[in-house]
């Protein structure tokens, strides 16, 4: 296959060790993990081992439980609907993933109090505003902030935010959407001092259809799916042993420091190259995740650029895959001009991308600028 894939924040290719692990599991460990015979017990053990590995990977210090879900979207919904009680205040930002904002907007219709936190110019949460927002008579305060923004790569200083906020208010339940951070930047639950954390496998060269929610043992979570007693009664339904096993294998192949440094080189190389192009505005801060860079090619609408590059075998995105064909509310939150927003594209890297691919991308963007009628 001769193409250039630069849409790794939407999804990644499944690597060979993961495919082999899944295949082996499907052939040899197909028994229902709830069955009491030896094959079922073996399947159950695979799940338990994966939970232990993930728990250690995020350094939970055994202070919480891992619940497997169908992905980060379900995990986010479980975090919100499973932990919220009546009279809870909800604090979040205007740049969260749709799987956070849509459930929260639903709760707003149910008369929950919602406050959107102020952002600094670099996109990080304004802590002073956060502290003021926490001054509430509500019985509990639910906070949800993404570790890494899926459109711009902005990294939130979760550890700093959480420890300051919790020192001033013990009613806070802190949730972190780590879908774009797991396996790419270090995650230390113990230091971050958060109560809930969600992630999925397909962002780190694992299979689609599997994610997890970390839940602090201090929280009493309610299920949002009812049926069997799987996942300690929190998430009904027969667990997918093969996908869970594949998730574990994907994490085992994440060499965070080595991959981060390599991808950072790619990011800096692209930033340097686009400086030589005309009518370019970079929308991702320099201190954002190197895995994501969002920039605008002024005068060419995002979808037109996307289709042009796609015809050349180069695959990027115009925004989040979950917000397709809509104006970016993330970029709108920063008050950017519509011309910048409507021409924004996102390039997202993996360890498999190369500088040569970036050269080809730059060349084709130049071709687009010459061939496409500007708006």
KOLGU-510591 format. One record per residue: residue in one letter; x, y, z of N, C-alpha, C in turn. Coordinates in pm, whole numbers, padded with zeros to 5 digits, always signed. Example, Ala and Ser with C-alpha at 12.3 -4.5 7.8 and 13.67 -1.06 7.14 Angstrom:
// KOLGU-510591
a+01319-00569+00780+01230-00450+00780+01320-00330+00780
s+01285-00225+00708+01367-00106+00714+01290+00003+00787
//
This chain:
// KOLGU-510591
x+00085-00119+00000+00000+00000+00000+00088+00124+00000
x+00073+00206-00104+00157+00324-00119+00076+00449-00085
x+00070+00480+00044+00000+00601+00086+00069+00657+00210
x+00031+00779+00246+00088+00845+00364-00026+00870+00462
x-00016+00808+00578-00123+00818+00678-00081+00913+00789
x-00149+01027+00796-00118+01130+00896-00244+01168+00974
x-00324+01067+01007-00449+01087+01080-00454+00996+01202
x-00341+00986+01271-00327+00890+01380-00403+00928+01507
x-00451+01052+01517-00534+01087+01632-00676+01035+01615
x-00714+01008+01490-00845+00947+01464-00839+00798+01493
x-00735+00733+01442-00712+00591+01468-00575+00554+01414
x-00523+00442+01460-00390+00397+01418-00397+00258+01358
x-00293+00223+01282-00283+00086+01231-00256-00011+01346
x-00314-00127+01337-00291-00229+01440-00161-00300+01409
x-00070-00301+01506+00063-00359+01482+00059-00511+01489
x+00159-00574+01428+00162-00719+01414+00157-00793+01548
x+00233-00752+01651+00225-00825+01779+00084-00826+01838
x+00011-00718+01815-00127-00710+01865-00218-00804+01786
x-00202-00803+01655-00282-00893+01570-00257-01039+01608
x-00130-01072+01630-00095-01210+01668-00154-01247+01803
x-00150-01152+01897-00204-01178+02030-00356-01199+02024
x-00423-01116+01946-00568-01128+01931-00604-01261+01864
x-00531-01293+01759-00557-01418+01686-00537-01539+01775
x-00429-01538+01851-00401-01649+01943-00513-01664+02045
x-00561-01550+02094-00667-01551+02194-00798-01605+02135
x-00827-01564+02013-00951-01609+01948-00949-01759+01921
x-00831-01812+01895-00818-01955+01865-00816-02040+01992
x-00750-01990+02096-00726-02073+02214-00804-02033+02338
x-00847-01908+02345-00913-01859+02467-01050-01800+02436
x-01130-01878+02366-01260-01831+02320-01371-01850+02422
x-01340-01917+02532-01444-01947+02631-01494-01821+02700
x-01619-01824+02744-01678-01713+02817-01607-01698+02952
x-01553-01579+02983-01480-01563+03109-01568-01575+03233
x-01699-01579+03214-01789-01598+03329-01817-01746+03355
x-01772-01833+03262-01793-01977+03280-01702-02030+03390
x-01752-02130+03463-01676-02180+03578-01584-02297+03545
x-01586-02343+03418-01494-02451+03381-01354-02394+03356
x-01258-02484+03334-01118-02442+03329-01088-02346+03214
x-01155-02365+03099-01132-02273+02987-01185-02133+03018
x-01300-02128+03085-01356-01999+03126-01268-01930+03227
x-01214-02009+03320-01124-01955+03423-00997-01900+03358
x-00950-01968+03254-00831-01922+03181-00859-01787+03113
x-00976-01775+03053-01015-01648+02990-01024-01536+03094
x-01082-01569+03209-01094-01472+03317-00957-01425+03364
x-00863-01517+03369-00728-01484+03414-00661-01385+03317
x-00686-01402+03188-00630-01310+03087-00680-01168+03114
x-00808-01156+03146-00866-01024+03176-00803-00966+03302
x-00790-01048+03404-00731-01001+03531-00587-00957+03512
x-00512-01032+03431-00372-00994+03404-00363-00861+03330
x-00455-00841+03235-00457-00716+03159-00491-00598+03251
x-00584-00619+03341-00620-00512+03435-00501-00477+03525
x-00431-00580+03569-00314-00557+03655-00207-00480+03577
x-00186-00517+03451-00083-00449+03371-00119-00302+03349
x-00245-00275+03314-00287-00137+03291-00280-00056+03419
x-00324-00116+03528-00320-00048+03658-00177-00009+03695
x-00083-00100+03673+00058-00070+03700+00112+00033+03601
x+00067+00024+03476+00115+00114+03370+00081+00260+03402
x-00037+00282+03458-00077+00419+03493-00045+00451+03639
x+00027+00361+03705+00074+00380+03842-00039+00417+03938
x-00138+00332+03944-00254+00360+04029-00229+00328+04176
x-00119+00260+04206-00087+00219+04343-00200+00133+04401
x-00272+00063+04314-00383-00023+04354-00492+00055+04429
x-00503+00185+04397-00604+00269+04462-00737+00273+04386
x-00743+00198+04276-00865+00200+04197-00882+00073+04117
x-00991+00066+04042-01021-00050+03959-01027-00011+03812
x-00994-00107+03726-01004-00089+03581-01131-00159+03533
x-01215-00084+03462-01337-00141+03403-01325-00130+03251
x-01335-00242+03183-01325-00240+03037-01457-00197+02974
x-01445-00118+02867-01561-00065+02795-01539-00087+02645
x-01631-00036+02565-01616-00049+02419-01524+00057+02360
x-01479+00150+02443-01390+00256+02396-01396+00375+02490
x-01326+00482+02453-01322+00601+02539-01457+00671+02547
x-01535+00667+02440-01667+00731+02442-01756+00669+02549
x-01762+00536+02552-01842+00470+02657-01782+00497+02794
x-01650+00494+02803-01584+00519+02932-01616+00659+02983
x-01617+00757+02893-01651+00894+02932-01795+00904+02980
x-01885+00837+02908-02026+00837+02948-02045+00768+03083
x-01973+00658+03103-01981+00587+03230-01929+00674+03344
x-01821+00746+03319-01764+00835+03420-01865+00943+03460
x-01931+00999+03360-02026+01108+03387-02154+01057+03451
x-02223+00968+03383-02354+00922+03432-02341+00827+03551
x-02227+00760+03562-02209+00666+03672-02170+00730+03804
x-02113+00849+03798-02067+00912+03923-02150+01032+03966
x-02225+01091+03873-02304+01210+03908-02424+01176+03994
x-02452+01263+04087-02570+01253+04171-02650+01383+04157
x-02771+01384+04208-02849+01507+04204-02777+01619+04277
x-02797+01740+04229-02738+01861+04288-02587+01867+04271
x-02535+01795+04172-02392+01805+04143-02367+01923+04050
x-02258+01993+04075-02211+02098+03984-02112+02033+03888
x-02124+02064+03759-02034+02008+03658-01944+02117+03605
x-01813+02094+03612-01714+02188+03559-01638+02121+03446
x-01627+02188+03335-01551+02134+03222-01503+02250+03136
x-01445+02220+03020-01402+02327+02929-01480+02317+02799
x-01474+02424+02723-01547+02430+02595-01476+02354+02485
x-01356+02298+02513-01279+02231+02409-01270+02080+02431
x-01359+02027+02513-01358+01883+02539-01412+01806+02417
x-01385+01676+02418-01435+01587+02312-01588+01583+02317
x-01648+01554+02204-01795+01546+02195-01854+01445+02293
x-01779+01339+02325-01830+01237+02417-01831+01286+02562
x-01780+01405+02586-01793+01472+02716-01901+01580+02705
x-01891+01664+02604-01981+01779+02594-02126+01740+02568
x-02148+01638+02485-02288+01600+02456-02359+01542+02578
x-02297+01451+02655-02362+01406+02778-02387+01521+02877
x-02291+01614+02884-02306+01727+02976-02418+01819+02931
x-02430+01841+02801-02541+01923+02750-02676+01856+02776
x-02677+01722+02769-02799+01647+02802-02837+01672+02949
x-02736+01670+03036-02761+01691+03179-02804+01835+03209
x-02757+01926+03126-02799+02066+03141-02950+02078+03122
x-03003+01999+03028-03148+01998+03004-03223+01938+03122
x-03150+01859+03203-03210+01798+03323-03185+01884+03447
x-03148+02011+03421-03132+02113+03526-03008+02095+03614
x-02908+02023+03563-02779+02022+03632-02711+02156+03606
x-02637+02204+03705-02563+02329+03689-02431+02301+03618
x-02408+02371+03508-02287+02352+03428-02208+02482+03426
x-02078+02473+03448-01990+02590+03433-01873+02553+03343
x-01845+02640+03246-01731+02618+03158-01612+02699+03209
x-01502+02630+03228-01383+02693+03285-01315+02784+03184
x-01262+02895+03234-01190+02989+03149-01056+02928+03109
x-01014+02956+02986-00886+02906+02936-00786+03019+02923
x-00660+02986+02946-00552+03081+02922-00529+03093+02771
x-00454+03195+02728-00427+03210+02584-00365+03087+02518
x-00290+03006+02596-00229+02885+02539-00323+02764+02543
x-00446+02786+02589-00545+02678+02590-00554+02599+02719
x-00463+02624+02812-00468+02552+02940-00571+02617+03032
x-00617+02539+03128-00719+02587+03221-00663+02696+03311
x-00740+02802+03329-00704+02911+03419-00734+02867+03562
x-00631+02845+03641-00649+02786+03774-00722+02880+03869
x-00697+03010+03859-00767+03106+03945-00917+03101+03922
x-00956+03096+03795-01097+03084+03760-01154+02950+03807
x-01071+02846+03798-01110+02712+03843-01141+02715+03992
x-01054+02776+04070-01074+02784+04215-01202+02858+04249
x-01226+02967+04179-01348+03045+04203-01472+02966+04166
x-01462+02888+04059-01577+02808+04013-01611+02697+04111
x-01512+02657+04190-01532+02547+04286-01600+02593+04414
x-01617+02726+04429-01685+02778+04548-01835+02762+04528
x-01883+02648+04569-02022+02613+04542-02083+02543+04662
x-02215+02558+04675-02287+02490+04782-02337+02352+04737
x-02300+02313+04617-02342+02183+04564-02289+02070+04650
x-02364+01960+04654-02323+01846+04735-02195+01783+04682
x-02175+01789+04551-02051+01738+04492-02020+01818+04366
x-01894+01816+04326-01850+01886+04206-01781+01785+04114
x-01833+01771+03995-01775+01681+03896-01696+01763+03795
x-01568+01729+03780-01479+01800+03688-01434+01704+03579
x-01438+01749+03454-01386+01667+03344-01299+01754+03254
x-01171+01718+03246-01075+01791+03163-00989+01689+03089
x-00975+01706+02958-00893+01614+02879-00745+01640+02902
x-00669+01534+02909-00524+01547+02924-00463+01612+02800
x-00502+01564+02682-00452+01617+02554-00572+01646+02465
x-00579+01768+02413-00690+01802+02324-00674+01731+02190
x-00782+01674+02141-00774+01590+02022-00759+01669+01891
x-00785+01799+01893-00772+01879+01770-00642+01958+01764
x-00600+02012+01877-00482+02100+01877-00362+02041+01949
x-00384+01938+02031-00274+01877+02105-00239+01948+02234
x-00319+02047+02274-00294+02119+02399-00289+02020+02515
x-00183+02028+02595-00168+01940+02712-00205+02017+02837
x-00300+01966+02912-00340+02029+03037-00251+01981+03151
x-00208+02071+03239-00125+02032+03355-00212+01970+03464
x-00260+01850+03437-00359+01785+03524-00309+01772+03668
x-00186+01729+03684-00132+01709+03820-00137+01839+03900
x-00094+01947+03838-00094+02078+03904-00236+02122+03936
x-00324+02111+03838-00463+02154+03856-00530+02074+03967
x-00521+01942+03959-00591+01855+04052-00546+01876+04196
x-00415+01882+04216-00365+01895+04353-00399+02030+04415
x-00399+02136+04335-00438+02268+04387-00587+02270+04420
x-00667+02220+04328-00813+02224+04346-00858+02137+04462
x-00804+02016+04470-00849+01923+04575-00802+01967+04714
x-00694+02042+04717-00647+02094+04845-00748+02194+04902
x-00821+02259+04812-00916+02362+04853-01060+02314+04860
x-01086+02195+04807-01224+02145+04806-01224+01993+04800
x-01274+01929+04904-01272+01783+04909-01397+01719+04848
x-01485+01802+04791-01608+01749+04730-01588+01714+04582
x-01469+01739+04530-01446+01727+04386-01425+01583+04341
x-01493+01547+04234-01466+01422+04161-01401+01463+04030
x-01277+01422+04009-01199+01468+03893-01186+01357+03790
x-01236+01383+03670-01226+01289+03558-01133+01343+03451
x-01051+01255+03395-00959+01292+03287-00982+01202+03167
x-01006+01263+03053-01013+01190+02926-00870+01182+02873
x-00813+01063+02877-00672+01044+02837-00659+00972+02704
x-00762+00979+02621-00761+00905+02494-00643+00943+02406
x-00604+01071+02406-00493+01115+02322-00360+01119+02398
x-00362+01073+02522-00240+01078+02602-00181+00943+02638
x-00268+00843+02660-00221+00711+02701-00122+00655+02601
x-00008+00609+02649+00093+00548+02563+00178+00648+02487
x+00148+00778+02504+00222+00881+02431+00297+00975+02525
x+00234+01007+02636+00301+01085+02740+00280+01011+02873
x+00371+01029+02969+00359+00955+03096+00228+00989+03168
x+00164+00887+03222+00043+00905+03302+00067+00839+03437
x+00056+00918+03542+00078+00870+03678-00044+00907+03762
x-00135+00814+03776-00259+00839+03850-00231+00885+03992
x-00130+00826+04054-00099+00859+04194-00060+01006+04208
x+00025+01053+04117+00068+01193+04122-00042+01288+04073
x-00116+01243+03973-00222+01327+03917-00337+01347+04015
x-00355+01250+04104-00458+01261+04208-00597+01280+04148
x-00628+01198+04047-00760+01206+03985-00841+01081+04020
x-00971+01091+04004-01061+00984+04047-01105+00893+03933
x-01107+00947+03812-01154+00873+03695-01065+00905+03576
x-01032+00804+03497-00950+00827+03378-00992+00729+03270
x-01017+00781+03150-01064+00697+03039-00966+00698+02923
x-00965+00588+02849-00875+00575+02733-00924+00463+02643
x-00866+00455+02523-00902+00347+02430-00778+00293+02361
x-00792+00175+02302-00677+00105+02244-00642+00150+02103
x-00741+00193+02026-00715+00216+01883-00634+00342+01855
x-00605+00420+01959-00517+00537+01942-00370+00498+01957
x-00344+00376+02002-00206+00334+02028-00172+00203+01956
x-00224+00188+01836-00197+00071+01752-00257-00057+01807
x-00368-00040+01879-00445-00153+01928-00576-00164+01853
x-00662-00257+01891-00789-00279+01820-00895-00175+01857
x-00989-00154+01766-01106-00072+01796-01203-00155+01879
x-01290-00086+01950-01394-00156+02025-01356-00192+02166
x-01244-00138+02216-01204-00167+02354-01140-00044+02417
x-01184-00014+02536-01129+00097+02614-01139+00061+02760
x-01104+00155+02845-01120+00130+02989-01150+00259+03063
x-01206+00242+03181-01225+00352+03275-01160+00312+03406
x-01065+00393+03450-01007+00376+03583-01098+00448+03681
x-01131+00380+03791-01219+00438+03892-01156+00423+04030
x-01140+00534+04099-01086+00531+04234-01177+00448+04325
x-01115+00375+04417-01193+00293+04510-01276+00379+04605
x-01246+00508+04610-01323+00599+04696-01461+00628+04637
x-01475+00605+04506-01601+00635+04438-01693+00514+04432
x-01821+00541+04444-01921+00436+04426-01989+00463+04292
x-01946+00390+04190-01996+00411+04055-02124+00332+04031
x-02217+00392+03958-02340+00322+03919-02327+00276+03775
x-02382+00160+03742-02375+00114+03602-02467+00196+03512
x-02432+00201+03384-02523+00262+03286-02575+00155+03189
x-02516+00034+03198-02565-00082+03125-02604-00188+03228
x-02722-00246+03211-02769-00345+03307-02784-00482+03242
x-02758-00584+03320-02766-00721+03269-02691-00813+03363
x-02583-00872+03312-02503-00963+03392-02417-00891+03495
x-02339-00970+03566-02258-00915+03675-02112-00896+03636
x-02086-00885+03505-01948-00866+03460-01893-00732+03510
x-01762-00724+03514-01693-00601+03557-01747-00550+03691
x-01757-00642+03786-01802-00610+03922-01942-00549+03923
x-02022-00584+03822-02158-00533+03814-02170-00394+03755
x-02057-00337+03715-02056-00199+03664-02082-00194+03513
x-02039-00296+03440-02053-00294+03294-02099-00432+03247
x-02230-00447+03230-02286-00576+03191-02247-00612+03049
x-02239-00742+03023-02206-00792+02890-02080-00875+02892
x-02077-00981+02812-01960-01068+02807-01838-00992+02759
x-01731-01001+02835-01608-00930+02799-01543-00990+02675
x-01483-00905+02593-01409-00951+02475-01265-00980+02516
x-01239-01105+02545-01106-01144+02594-00998-01108+02493
x-01026-01132+02364-00925-01107+02261-00892-00958+02248
x-00994-00871+02256-00968-00727+02245-00896-00674+02368
x-00934-00725+02483-00867-00686+02607-00720-00727+02603
x-00697-00848+02558-00560-00898+02545-00481-00814+02445
x-00548-00775+02335-00484-00691+02234-00450-00554+02287
x-00535-00499+02374-00510-00370+02437-00384-00378+02522
x-00375-00483+02602-00256-00502+02686-00130-00509+02600
x-00136-00584+02491-00020-00599+02403+00018-00465+02339
x-00081-00387+02301-00053-00255+02243+00021-00167+02342
x-00022-00169+02467+00045-00090+02570+00188-00136+02592
x+00208-00267+02586+00343-00322+02606+00439-00277+02496
x+00385-00239+02381+00468-00195+02270+00482-00043+02262
x+00428+00027+02360+00441+00173+02365+00571+00211+02436
x+00668+00254+02360+00794+00303+02418+00783+00455+02424
x+00729+00504+02535+00687+00644+02543+00800+00742+02513
x+00911+00732+02585+01018+00831+02569+01078+00829+02429
x+01110+00710+02380+01171+00697+02248+01076+00749+02139
x+00950+00708+02144+00853+00751+02043+00825+00900+02052
x+00817+00951+02175+00790+01094+02195+00900+01178+02132
x+01024+01141+02159+01137+01217+02104+01140+01211+01952
x+01109+01094+01897+01109+01080+01751+00998+01163+01689
x+00878+01153+01746+00764+01227+01692+00784+01378+01710
x+00849+01417+01817+00878+01559+01838+00967+01613+01726
x+01062+01532+01682+01147+01569+01568+01062+01592+01443
x+00967+01503+01420+00878+01516+01304+00795+01644+01314
x+00744+01670+01433+00661+01788+01454+00739+01916+01428
x+00860+01922+01481+00945+02041+01462+00984+02056+01315
x+01006+01943+01249+01043+01944+01107+00927+02001+01024
x+00804+01958+01055+00688+02009+00983+00668+02158+01010
x+00683+02198+01136+00669+02340+01170+00770+02425+01092
x+00892+02374+01080+00996+02446+01006+00960+02456+00858
x+00910+02347+00803+00877+02342+00660+00760+02434+00625
x+00657+02438+00709+00540+02518+00675+00567+02668+00688
x+00674+02703+00757+00713+02845+00763+00751+02897+00624
x+00792+02805+00537+00832+02845+00402+00712+02855+00306
x+00596+02813+00354+00475+02823+00272+00407+02957+00298
x+00332+03003+00201+00259+03129+00219+00121+03101+00279
x+00069+03201+00348-00068+03197+00402-00093+03079+00495
x+00000+03057+00587-00014+02949+00686-00028+03010+00825
x-00124+02958+00902-00138+02995+01043-00135+02866+01125
x-00041+02857+01219-00032+02739+01306-00123+02760+01427
x-00214+02666+01449-00312+02679+01557-00275+02601+01683
x-00176+02513+01674-00131+02437+01791-00015+02509+01858
x-00023+02531+01990+00089+02593+02061+00215+02508+02048
x+00330+02572+02063+00457+02498+02050+00474+02395+02160
x+00413+02417+02276+00427+02323+02388+00315+02218+02391
x+00243+02204+02280+00138+02103+02273+00199+01965+02245
x+00115+01863+02245+00164+01728+02217+00226+01723+02077
x+00345+01666+02064+00408+01657+01932+00333+01566+01836
x+00242+01486+01890+00167+01393+01805+00061+01464+01720
x+00030+01588+01756-00077+01662+01686-00029+01801+01649
x-00053+01841+01525-00033+01981+01485-00149+02024+01397
x-00211+02132+01438-00325+02188+01367-00282+02320+01303
x-00303+02333+01173-00269+02459+01106-00367+02488+00994
x-00372+02613+00955-00465+02656+00850-00389+02699+00725
x-00438+02652+00612-00387+02696+00481-00490+02797+00431
x-00465+02924+00460-00564+03028+00433-00604+03032+00286
x-00734+03044+00265-00785+03054+00129-00835+02923+00071
x-00805+02811+00138-00851+02680+00090-00931+02613+00202
x-01057+02586+00176-01141+02525+00279-01087+02388+00318
x-01105+02358+00446-01051+02234+00503-01088+02110+00423
x-01216+02096+00392-01263+01976+00321-01206+01967+00181
x-01186+02082+00117-01128+02082-00017-00982+02037-00010
x-00909+02088+00089-00769+02046+00106-00762+01898+00141
x-00851+01855+00229-00853+01713+00268-00875+01624+00146
x-00972+01660+00062-01003+01580-00057-00889+01584-00159
x-00826+01700-00172-00713+01713-00264-00599+01621-00220
x-00564+01626-00092-00456+01542-00041-00493+01395-00047
x-00619+01365-00019-00665+01226-00025-00648+01169-00166
x-00673+01253-00267-00657+01209-00406-00512+01179-00440
x-00421+01234-00358-00278+01210-00376-00226+01099-00284
x-00318+01034-00211-00279+00926-00121-00223+00974+00011
x-00260+01097+00051-00216+01153+00179-00340+01173+00265
x-00341+01110+00382-00461+01111+00465-00440+01191+00593
x-00514+01300+00604-00513+01386+00723-00658+01402+00766
x-00686+01499+00854-00825+01527+00888-00847+01677+00892
x-00974+01715+00882-01010+01856+00889-01042+01897+01032
x-01073+01800+01116-01105+01825+01257-01109+01689+01325
x-01172+01684+01440-01192+01556+01508-01281+01466+01422
x-01248+01337+01418-01331+01242+01342-01473+01234+01398
x-01487+01268+01527-01620+01264+01590-01697+01395+01571
x-01638+01490+01500-01704+01619+01476-01701+01653+01328
x-01706+01548+01245-01692+01561+01100-01799+01652+01040
x-01756+01729+00941-01845+01817+00863-01906+01930+00946
x-01849+01959+01060-01896+02071+01141-01781+02166+01168
x-01815+02292+01186-01715+02392+01221-01650+02355+01353
x-01520+02370+01363-01447+02331+01484-01484+02421+01602
x-01554+02363+01701-01587+02441+01820-01464+02464+01906
x-01363+02377+01889-01238+02395+01964-01169+02524+01920
x-01150+02540+01790-01085+02660+01739-01173+02783+01760
x-01304+02765+01753-01397+02876+01778-01384+02928+01921
x-01351+02836+02014-01337+02874+02154-01225+02974+02177
x-01130+02978+02085-01017+03070+02099-01041+03201+02023
x-01162+03217+01973-01197+03341+01906-01127+03364+01774
x-01087+03257+01708-01017+03271+01581-01113+03315+01470
x-01057+03384+01373-01133+03428+01257-01187+03307+01180
x-01306+03322+01122-01367+03213+01047-01279+03165+00932
x-01201+03254+00873-01113+03214+00762-01007+03116+00810
x-00963+03134+00935-00865+03042+00994-00931+02909+01028
x-01049+02918+01089-01120+02797+01130-01161+02712+01010
x-01214+02777+00908-01265+02705+00791-01157+02646+00702
x-01032+02684+00726-00921+02629+00646-00826+02545+00730
x-00869+02511+00852-00782+02437+00944-00776+02288+00909
x-00658+02232+00919-00639+02087+00902-00555+02035+01018
x-00571+01907+01045-00495+01844+01153-00407+01733+01098
x-00279+01742+01130-00184+01635+01098-00149+01568+01230
x-00164+01437+01236-00132+01367+01360-00041+01247+01330
x+00067+01241+01405+00176+01148+01377+00167+01017+01457
x+00243+00920+01409+00273+00799+01485+00422+00771+01467
x+00468+00670+01536+00610+00632+01527+00647+00581+01389
x+00548+00554+01305+00576+00499+01173+00591+00606+01064
x+00564+00730+01097+00578+00837+00998+00724+00878+00981
x+00755+00945+00871+00893+00983+00839+00899+01128+00790
x+01020+01182+00790+01041+01318+00737+01016+01322+00587
x+01045+01213+00519+01019+01206+00376+00870+01223+00347
x+00786+01165+00432+00641+01180+00416+00600+01326+00436
x+00666+01392+00529+00637+01535+00551+00675+01617+00428
x+00787+01583+00367+00830+01652+00244+00724+01639+00135
x+00670+01519+00122+00566+01495+00021+00440+01576+00055
x+00404+01577+00182+00288+01656+00227+00305+01803+00191
x+00420+01858+00223+00448+02000+00195+00439+02028+00046
x+00496+01939-00033+00494+01955-00179+00351+01957-00232
x+00266+01870-00179+00128+01863-00227+00044+01981-00176
x+00076+02032-00058+00007+02153-00011+00041+02271-00103
x+00168+02278-00142+00209+02382-00238+00134+02367-00371
x+00119+02244-00416+00044+02218-00540-00101+02262-00525
x-00157+02234-00408-00296+02274-00383-00310+02426-00386
x-00213+02494-00328-00218+02641-00327-00213+02699-00468
x-00145+02629-00556-00133+02676-00695-00254+02639-00780
x-00317+02525-00748-00421+02472-00836-00564+02504-00793
x-00584+02528-00663-00720+02545-00612-00757+02692-00604
x-00879+02723-00646-00929+02861-00636-00955+02893-00490
x-00897+03001-00441-00908+03038-00300-01042+03105-00271
x-01088+03083-00147-01214+03149-00109-01184+03279-00036
//
